[in-house]
Amino acid sequence: MIETLVFKLSVLQKYVNVDSNFDFNKVRTFIKRAERKYIEPTIGTKTFHALLEINIEDEDIVKVKELLSEASANLAFHVGFPELIVLLTNYGVVQTELEDTKQADWATKRDLHRNYVQAGFEAIDEALKLMEHFVDKFPDWRDSEAYTVFNENFNKRTDEFQKWFNINNSRKTFIELKPIIREVEEQYFLPMLGQKLIEKIKERKTKPVYKRAFELAQKAEVALTIAKSVDSGAFIMTGSSAIYKWEQLPWEKSSEYDAERLEKLKGTKQRAGEEYLKKLKNLLLKN
């Protein structure tokens, strides 16, 4: 078993543009940190360790491993970026310059850093998408807290939540919304419906009245979740999307909306959620 998904220079070069003379030891520590911080918690410890096996023959599992290796390589440079571009010496912190080379300017470094972040997180999301599709091949993940399908909620998959509000189809964003979704159900649905009726609606029956009730419950859950998430500080919010702040970079604004517009977004979604709940209640009373 290898220690990390990216364990040598040739593997690193598959995903990140580094020179053939690059010292792999410089980035080894950051690979460990990136995998410990972003990958292992996302897929669960057992699944992560299973992917460290060298001789994996299943093609679908190999695809997932390659995507997570791509994430590891890019996020290692994201995590270690501030240190990798400088050299610590007995005389202070310096940047190396050669006669025939020129240091990248600030804007280039900014774009490079952003690219590492985006490439890494996109690869994780693609891996999670594949794991959902081939879930029976990842039983430890399916049975763990890291699983990305929430069978206990009205919106149990990323694409269902996405249908009612844009989260850029990000499974990571959906995972981070999970505690808020639970809170919404406890605060709004349980007192109004009771556990038995909630479970009945979640059975996804095809009878028109149940189908309509389920849709209204989904819409209410999403709207009220977004309203609550505005104040959490964990998401980059706009009028039409919510993106989890994996690791916001220093020069980026925390939100495209100012405080006033965020408050308006919160109020709009709160009112929409409550309106869906009223419709749901009236539907159930009539039937």
VEXZADO-83279 format. One record per residue: residue in three letters; y, z, x of N, C-alpha, C, O in turn. Coordinates in steps of 0.1 Angstrom, whole numbers, plus 5000, padded with zeros to 4 digits. Layout:
alaYZXYZXYZXYZX...
This chain:
met498850005008500050005000501250005009501350085018ile502249915005503549915013504450025008504250084997glu505450055016506350165012507450125003507850204994thr507949995004508949944995508649804991507749744998leu509249754981508949614976509349514986508749414989val510549544993511049455004510749535017511449635020phe509749485024509249565035509349505049509049565059lys509849375049510049315062511149205060511549165049leu511649155072512749055072512448935064513248885057ser511248875065510848755058510948765043511248675036val510648885038510748915024512148915020512548865010leu512948985028514449005025515048865025515948845016gln514648775034515348645035515048555023515748455020lys513948585015513648515003514748534992514948444984tyr515448644993516348684982517848694986518748694978val518048724999519448745004519648655017518748645025asn520748595018521048515029521448595041522648635043val520548615050520748695062520248605074519248525073asp520848625086520448555098519048595102518548705100ser518348495109517048525114516948635124515948695127asn518148665131518248765141518648905135518848995142phe518848905121519249025115518249145117517049125116asp518749255121517949375123517549435110518349505103phe516349425106515849475093515949625092516149675081asn515949695103516049835102517449885097517549995092lys518449795098519749835094519749855078520549935073val518949775072518949775057517849855051517749875039arg516849895059515649965054515950085046515450105035thr516850165051517250295044517850255030517650335020phe518650155029519350115017518350055007518550074995ile517349995012516249945003515650054996515350054984lys515250165004514650284998515550344987515050384977arg516850354991517750414981517950334969517950384958ala518050204970518150114959516950124949517150124937glu515750124955514550124947514450264940513950274929arg514850364947514750504941515750524930515550594921lys516950464932518050474922517950384910518250424899tyr517550264912517650164902516350114896516150084884ile515350104905514050034900513050134895512450124884glu512750234903511750334899512050404886511150414878pro513250444883513550514870513450414859513250454847thr513750284862513750184851512350144847512150104835ile511350144856509950104852508950224852507850204848gly509450334857508550454858507850454871507550354877thr507550574876507050604889505650534891505350474901lys504750554881503350504882503350354883502650294891thr504150284875504250134875504850094888504449994894phe505850164893506450124906505450134917505350044925his504750244918503750254928502650154927502050114937ala502250114915501250014913501749884919500949804924leu503049854918503549724923503649724938503849614944leu503549834944503549844959502149804965502049794977glu501149784957499949734962500149594967500749514961ile499449564978499649434985498949324977499449214975asn497649344974496849234968496849244953495849284947ile497849194947497949184933497649044929498248944934glu496649024921496148884918496648834904496748704903asp497048914895497548874882498848804884499848864889glu498948674879500148594881501348654874502548654880asp501148714863502348764855502848894862504048914862ile501948974867502449094874503049054887504049124891val502648954894503248904906504648854903505548884911lys504848784892506248744888507148864886508348854891val506648964880507449084878507849144891508949194894lys506849154900507049214913508049134921508849194928glu508049004920508948914927510448944922511348944930leu510548954909511848974903512449114908513649124911leu511549214908512049344912512249354927513149424932ser511549264935511849254949513249194951513949234960glu513549094943514849024944515949134941516949134947ala515649214930516649314927516749414938517849454941ser515649454944515749554955516549504967517349574972ala516349374971517049314982518549314980519349354988asn518949264968520349254965521049394963522149414968leu520349484956520949614954520949694966521749784967ala520149664976520149734989521449704996522149795002phe521949574995523149545001524349594993525449614998his524149604980525149664972525349814975526449864978val524249884976524350034980524850054994525650144996gly524449965003524849985017526049915021526349915033phe526649835012527749745016528849815025529149755035pro529349925021530449985029530050015043530850005052glu528750055045528250095058527749975066527949975079leu527249875060526749755067527749665073527549595083ile529049675068530049595073530849665084531849605090val530449785088531149855098530049915108528849915105leu530549955119529650015129530150155133531350165137leu529350255133529750395137529450405152528350385156thr530450445159530350465174530850605177531450675169asn530650645190531250765194532750765195533450865196tyr533350645193534750625194535450605181536650575180gly534550605170535150585157534350485149533250435153val534950435138534350335129535050195133536250185132val534250095136534749965140534049855132532949875126gln534649735132534049615127533849525139534749495147thr532649475140532349385151532949245149532849185139glu533549195160534049065160533648985172533649045183leu533248865171532848775182533948675184534748645175glu533948615196534948515199534848385190535948335186asp533648355186533548225178533248255163532848165156thr533548375159533448415145534648475140535448525148lys534748475127535948535120535548635109534648595101gln536048745109535748845098536148785085537148725083ala535248815075535548775061536748855056536848975059asp537548785048538748855042538248945031537148945026trp539249025026538949125015538349055003537449104997ala538948944998538548874986537048824987536348834978thr536748774999535348725001534348845001533348824995lys534748955007533849075007533649124993532649164988arg534749124985534749164971533749074963532949134956asp533848944964533048854957531548864961530648854953leu531348884974530048904979529349034974528249034969his530149134974529649264968529249254954528249294949arg530149184946529949164932528649084930527949104920asn528448984938527248894937525948974939525048954932tyr525949064949524849154951524549234938523349244934val525549294932525349374920524749284909523849324902gln525449174906524949084895523549034897522749034888ala523348984909521948934912520849034910519849014905gly521149154915520249264914519949304900518749324896phe520949324892520749374878520149264869519449294860glu520549144872519949034864518449024867517748994857ala518049044879516649034883515849144876514749124871ile516449264875515849374868515649344854514549374848asp516649294848516649264833515549154830514849164820glu515449054839514448944837513049004839512148964832ala512949104848511649164850511249244838510049244833leu512149314832511949394820511549304808510649344800lys512149194808511849094797510449044798509749044788leu510049014810508648974812507649094809506549064804met508049214813507149324811506949354796505849394792glu508049334788507949344774506949244768506149274759his506949114774506149014769504649034772503749004765phe504449094784503049114789502849264789502249314799val503249334779503249484779501849544781501749644787asp500749474777499449534779499049534793498049604797lys499749464802499449464816500149574823499949594835phe501049644816501749754821501649874813502649924807pro500449924811500150044802500950164806501350244797asp501050194819501750314823503250304819503850404815trp503850194820505250174816505350184801506350244796arg504450124794504450124779504450274774505050304763asp503750354781503550494776504550594783504450714781ser505550534790506550624797507850624790508150544781glu508750714794510050724789510950594792511950574786ala510450524803511150404807510950284799511650184800tyr510050294789509750174781510950134773511750214768thr511149994772512449944766512249904752513249854746val511149934745511049914731511050054724510150134726phe511950074715512150204709511450194695512150174685asn510250224694509550214681509950314671509750294659glu510650414675511050524666512450494659512850564651asn513150384663514450354658514450234648513450154648phe515450214641515550094632515649964640515049864637asn516449974651516549864661515649894673516049974681lys514449844673513549894683513549804696512949844706arg514149684695514149594707515549554710516449554701thr515749504722517049464726517649354718518749354714asp516749254714517249144707517649174692518449114686glu517049284687517449334674518849394674519649364665phe519149474684520449534685521449424688522549424683gln521049324696521949214700522349134688523449074687lys521449134678521749054665523049104658523749024652trp523249234659524449294652525649324661526749344656phe525349334674526549354683526149304697524949334702asn527049244704526749184717526649284728527649344732ile525449294734525249374746524749284757524049334766asn525049154756524649054766523149054768522649024779asn522349084758520849084759520349174770519349154776ser521149274774520849364785519949474781520249564773arg518749474786517849584783518249714790518049824784lys518949704801519449824807520549894798520550014797thr521349814792522349864783521749924771522050034767phe520649864766519949914754519250044758519250144749ile518750064770518150184774519150294774518950414770glu520350264780521450364781521950404767522550514766leu521850314757522350354744521350444736521650494726lys520150454741519050524734519450664730519250704718pro520050744738520350884734521450884723521350964714ile522350784723523350774712522650734699523050784689ile521750634700521050594688520250714682520350724669arg519650794690518950914685519951004678519651064667glu521051024684522151114678522651064665522851134655val522750924664523250864651522250884640522550924629glu520950874643519950894633519851034629519751064617glu520051124638520051274635521251314626521151394617gln522351254630523651294623523851224609524351284600tyr523451094608523751024596522550994587522651014575phe521450944593520350904585519551014579519151014568leu519251114588518351224584518851304572518151324562pro520151344572520651424561520751344548520551394537met520951214549521151124537519751084531519651074519leu518851044540517550984535516351084536515451074528gly516351174546515151254548514151184556514151054557gln513351254563512351194573511351094566511050994572lys510851134554509851054548510350914544509750814546leu511550914539512150784535512550704547512450574547ile513050764557513350694570512050624575512150504579glu510950694575509750644580509250524571508650434576lys509450544558509050434549509850304552509250194552ile511150324554512050204556511650134569511650014571lys511250224579510950174592509550094593509250034603glu508850104582507550034581507749884580506849804581arg509049844578509349694578508549624567507949514570lys508649674555507849614544508549484540509749464543thr507849384535508349254531508949254517509649154514lys508749354509509349354496510849354497511449424505pro511549264489512949244491513849364492514749374500val513549464483514449584484514249664497515249714502tyr513049664502512849734514513349654526513949704536lys513249524525513749434535515249454536515849454547arg515949454525517449474525517749614530518749624537ala517049714526517349844530517249854546518049924552phe516149794551515949794565517149724573517549774583glu517549614567518649544574519949624574520649634584leu520249684562521449774562521349894571522349934577ala520149944573519950054582520150014596520750084604gln519649894600519849834613521349824616521849864626lys522049764606523549734608524249864610525149874618ala523949964601524650094602524350164615525250214622glu523150154620522750224632523550164644524050234653val523650024644524349964655525849994655526350034665ala526449984643527850004642528250154646529250174654leu527550244641527750384644527450424659528150504665thr526450354665526150374679527350324687527750384697ile527850204684528950154692530250244690530950264700ala530450294678531550384676531450504685532450544691lys530250564686530050674695530150644709530650724717ser529650524713529650494727530950464734531150474746val531950434725533350414730533850534738534450514749asp533550654734534050774740533150824752533450914759ser531950764754531050814764531450784778531150854787gly532250674780532750644793531650574801531850544813ala530550544795529450484803529350334801528550274808phe530250274793530150134790531550064792532550124790ile531449944796532649854797532749794783531849714779met533749834775533849794762534949684760536049684766thr534549584751535549484747535449474732534549554726gly536149394725536049384711534749324706534449344694ser534049254715532849184710531649214719530549164716ser531749314728530549334736530649474743531749534744ala529449524746529349654753528449634765527349574763ile528849664777528049644789527949784796528949844799tyr526749824799526649954807527149934821526849834828lys527950034825528450034839527450084849527350194852trp526549984853525550024863526150094874525750204878glu527050024880527750084892529050014894529149914901gln530050064887531350004887531949994901531950094909leu532449884905533049874918534449924918535149914908pro534949974930536250044930537449964924538350024919trp537449824926538649754922538549704908539449634903glu537449734901537349694887537949794877537849914879lys538449734866538949824855537749874847536749804846ser537949994842536750054834536649984821535549994815ser537649914816537549854803538549744802539649744808glu538149634795539149534792540049564781541149504779tyr539749674774540649724764541449844768540849934775asp542649854764543349984767542950084757542250054747ala543450204758543050324750543350294735542450334727glu544450234732544750214718543750114711543350134700arg543450004719542549904713541149964712540349924703leu540750044722539450104721539350194709538250204703glu540350274707540450364695540250274682539650324673lys540950164682540850074670539350024669538850014658leu538749984680537349934680536450044674535650024666lys536650174679535850284675536050304660535050324653gly537250294655537550314640536950204632536350234621thr537050084637536449974630534949984628534449964617lys534250014639532850034639532350154631531350154624gln533150264631532850384624532850354609532050384601arg533950284605534150244590533050154586532450164575ala532750054595531649954591530350024589529549994580gly530050114599528750194598528650274585527650274579glu529750344582529750424570529650334557529050374547glu530250224557530150124546528750074544528250064533tyr528050044555526650004554525750124549524850094541leu526050244552525350354547525550374532524550404525lys526750344528527050354513526250254506525650274495lys526250134511525450024505523950054504523250024495leu523450114515522050154516521750264506520750254499lys522650354504522450464495522450414480521550444472asn523350324477523450264464522250174461521650174450leu521750104471520550024469519350104466518550074457leu519250214473518050304471518150374457517150404451leu519350414453519550484440519150394428518650434418lys519450264430519250164420517750134419517250084409asn517050154430515650114430514750234433513450224434
